[in-house]
């Protein structure tokens, strides 16, 4: 899945095709990639391509605002 990944305080989300997914990144792949970007501070945003499993039961994230979640297993080019 390709989209725009955004990371900030209590936010890890991927916007793709009009949907916003809460991102579970157990291997820290996106976090490690974002640390290498030339962006200051903790708030980061970049285009990403991920492979993972989508869950859609709702209530994801710190306050349960996300209806969908993707658990990332690898990054793609």
Secondary structure, 3 states (H helix, E strand, C coil): CEEEEEEECCEEEEEECCEEEEEECCCCHHHHHHHCCCCCCCCEEEEEEEEEEEECCCCECCCCCECEEEEEEEECC
